[in-house]
Amino acid sequence: MAIPSEFQEREYESLFIQELAKLGSVTWSPGQTDECLLGFDGALWIDPSRLLRFGFPRPDHARHRWHHFWPFWEPEFWHGQQLHSQFIDEWRRFANDTFPKKSLNFFVQHKRPFQTTEQGACGDHWRQAYFEFKIDTQQQRRLEQLENKLGDAGVVTYSCAAFLKKDDLWKHQENTAIVRNSNFVSAKKLSGHNRYTFIDSGHSGYANPDPEAIEDEPLFERIASAYERSEGAFSDQVKRAGAAVHEIMNEEDPNGTGLYRQILNRFAEGSEVERIESVFLTSLIQILAFNTVNSTSYAVITAPTRKE
């Protein structure tokens, strides 16, 4: 029997992103307000339903599909700032001047850990209790493509806590030790697999159904290497990521991209987006849509100065 962690993926994800900043990384992530450098995030991006008059999708619990939309606003109560081209251009220039000149795109697929002593290939390999998470086929394919498109100047990784208790989550947060107590594996390492298992934090594990011992590079080494290869200002990184995810989603069949296109269309319908000739803003919306469909998180980061 597999025992799930006491915390959900989103709890872990939020604290994980915050910790990168505490480790000395300058970090900007749409939707995260803590420890951020640029005001657009907390002041303007945190509630797109007010800014862009957009309703986020909600899950159909019977089918576990995302296809309904919840309007969080009513026109008569709407009071967010309407986006316009002058504001976007001014904020983009401000971001490029404020954010460090060198940065990289960082996509993370956070996974909720389960612990089990189940027998079989993984049980025979570990011969003790181990952590595991399931790999979604479509999600994995998109992450692999994204890793290839970003190349050596970006990082795409799975991240899973090597603990189950919520008390441990708070303890690790207090000690700036969430990253140190997590296991990381790049998408390309899990090609062809549907389950990943590990017994400790770090970058080593074991995958199925075709049994394979996995040994990846340490996360901070991957980030440092990508940081050295990255080029372009902050907005260039956002535009590069937006182009990559949009190309990936457009390569799939219509059934696989339905929600992605719905989100893009809802943004365009409920805002000034169509009248804003901003590749930067369009890229942000594409990234947000990709994250919603694939449950990924995105940040533009610099390399952490502390390797804890």
HELIX and SHEET records of a PDB file:
HELIX    1   1 GLU A    9  LYS A   22  1                                  14    
HELIX    2   2 GLY A   39  GLY A   39  1                                   1    
HELIX    3   3 PHE A   40  TRP A   45  3                                   6    
HELIX    4   4 PRO A   48  LEU A   51  1                                   4    
HELIX    5   5 PRO A   75  PHE A   77  5                                   3    
HELIX    6   6 SER A   85  THR A   98  1                                  14    
HELIX    7   7 ALA A  121  TRP A  126  1                                   6    
HELIX    8   8 THR A  137  LEU A  150  1                                  14    
HELIX    9   9 GLY A  151  ALA A  153  5                                   3    
HELIX   10  10 LYS A  166  GLU A  174  1                                   9    
HELIX   11  11 ALA A  187  LEU A  190  5                                   4    
HELIX   12  12 LEU A  219  ARG A  229  1                                  11    
HELIX   13  13 PHE A  234  ASN A  250  1                                  17    
HELIX   14  14 PRO A  254  GLU A  269  1                                  16    
HELIX   15  15 VAL A  273  ARG A  275  5                                   3    
HELIX   16  16 VAL A  279  ASN A  294  1                                  16    
SHEET    1   A 6 ILE A   3  PRO A   4  0                                        
SHEET    2   A 6 PHE A 114  THR A 116 -1                                        
SHEET    3   A 6 TYR A 130  LYS A 134 -1                                        
SHEET    4   A 6 ARG A 195  PHE A 198 -1                                        
SHEET    5   A 6 SER A 204  ASN A 208 -1                                        
SHEET    6   A 6 GLU A 212  GLU A 215 -1                                        
SHEET    1   B 5 THR A  27  TRP A  28  0                                        
SHEET    2   B 5 SER A 297  ILE A 301 -1                                        
SHEET    3   B 5 LEU A 104  LYS A 111 -1                                        
SHEET    4   B 5 GLY A 154  ALA A 161  1                                        
SHEET    5   B 5 SER A 182  SER A 186 -1                                        
SHEET    1   C 2 PHE A  56  ASP A  60  0                                        
SHEET    2   C 2 ARG A  65  TRP A  70 -1                                        
END                                                                             
